[in-house]
Amino acid sequence: MKGQYFSFDAIIATVIMVLAFSSLVAYWYGAQAVVESRTYSRLADANRIAESLLSPGSPTDWTDADKYNMGDIRQIGIANSFGNDLNLTKVEALEANANPDATPTNNYMEVGNLLRAGGEYFILIERTNTDAGNDEDMTIAEIGRSHVNANVTAVANRGATLDGRPVRMRVFLWK
């Protein structure tokens, strides 16, 4: 009896090992799904914000401070129309309004509410290339609070044009 491989003890030990391994695998995939669901919702929000910024906004002349304050704006858009052609005036107005260090007109939180960011946000608009021999800065606008030392960051990238030149818009949502 001692030399038999499929003894009762070996069968019980195998069943216990299979159950333990199955439990470990189920726990691992469950924990991974929780992490992905947090990141995915933030990524979905970043993509939604990037798409909404590529619109003219509502009202389309939301940058006119004589006509509108932040409470009158329904949607912030930085494009000339529903396309990828950005309007520099709108980009500069958004950069000024979303500056968290500006005083007395710090509208960082109001802009975040209009974008429905659900947390901290940072929008970077930069050139994708420069003309040969031209030493111009690649960064066009830095909108919002920098995402340095963030625990969780979701990034949405969009291509666009500004004054006929290609630019890259990156929307960062972070905690």
SULKAVEN-V990835 format. One record per backbone hydrogen bond with DSSP energy under -0.5 kcal/mol. CO is the residue of the C=O (numbers start at 1). NH is the residue of the N-H. E is the energy in kcal/mol with one decimal. If there is no record, write none. Layout:
# SULKAVEN-V990835
co & nh & e
CO & NH & E
CO & NH & E
This chain:
# SULKAVEN-V990835
co & nh & e
1 & 4 & -1.0
5 & 7 & -1.3
7 & 11 & -2.0
8 & 12 & -2.1
9 & 13 & -2.3
10 & 14 & -2.1
11 & 15 & -2.2
12 & 16 & -2.3
13 & 17 & -2.2
14 & 18 & -2.4
15 & 19 & -2.4
16 & 20 & -2.4
17 & 21 & -2.6
18 & 22 & -2.5
19 & 23 & -2.4
20 & 24 & -2.1
21 & 25 & -2.4
22 & 26 & -2.4
23 & 27 & -2.4
24 & 28 & -2.3
25 & 29 & -2.4
26 & 30 & -2.0
27 & 31 & -2.6
28 & 32 & -2.2
29 & 33 & -1.9
30 & 34 & -1.6
31 & 35 & -1.8
32 & 36 & -2.4
33 & 37 & -2.2
34 & 38 & -1.7
35 & 39 & -2.1
36 & 40 & -3.1
37 & 41 & -1.8
38 & 42 & -1.4
39 & 43 & -2.5
40 & 44 & -2.8
41 & 45 & -2.0
42 & 46 & -2.3
43 & 47 & -2.4
44 & 48 & -2.3
45 & 49 & -2.6
46 & 50 & -2.4
47 & 51 & -2.2
48 & 52 & -2.4
49 & 53 & -2.2
50 & 54 & -0.8
51 & 54 & -0.6
52 & 55 & -0.7
53 & 78 & -2.9
55 & 79 & -2.3
58 & 74 & -2.8
58 & 75 & -1.9
59 & 62 & -1.2
61 & 64 & -2.0
63 & 65 & -1.1
64 & 67 & -1.0
64 & 68 & -2.3
69 & 72 & -1.6
69 & 73 & -0.6
70 & 73 & -0.7
75 & 58 & -2.5
75 & 77 & -0.5
78 & 87 & -3.1
81 & 83 & -2.2
84 & 86 & -0.8
84 & 161 & -3.0
85 & 80 & -2.9
86 & 88 & -0.6
86 & 163 & -0.5
87 & 91 & -2.2
88 & 92 & -2.6
89 & 93 & -2.1
90 & 94 & -2.5
91 & 95 & -2.4
92 & 96 & -2.2
93 & 97 & -2.4
94 & 98 & -2.4
96 & 99 & -0.7
97 & 107 & -1.4
98 & 100 & -0.7
99 & 102 & -1.2
104 & 106 & -1.1
105 & 107 & -1.0
107 & 111 & -2.8
108 & 112 & -2.1
109 & 113 & -2.2
110 & 114 & -2.3
111 & 115 & -2.4
112 & 116 & -0.8
112 & 117 & -2.4
120 & 174 & -1.9
121 & 145 & -1.6
122 & 172 & -3.5
123 & 143 & -3.4
124 & 126 & -0.5
124 & 170 & -2.9
125 & 140 & -2.9
125 & 141 & -2.0
126 & 168 & -3.1
131 & 134 & -2.1
133 & 135 & -0.5
138 & 127 & -3.6
141 & 125 & -2.6
142 & 144 & -0.5
143 & 123 & -3.2
147 & 150 & -1.2
152 & 175 & -1.5
154 & 173 & -2.4
156 & 171 & -2.8
158 & 169 & -3.3
160 & 167 & -2.9
161 & 86 & -3.2
162 & 165 & -1.5
165 & 162 & -2.6
166 & 128 & -1.4
167 & 160 & -2.3
168 & 126 & -2.4
168 & 170 & -0.5
169 & 158 & -2.5
170 & 124 & -2.7
170 & 172 & -0.6
171 & 156 & -2.2
172 & 122 & -2.1
173 & 154 & -2.7
174 & 120 & -1.3
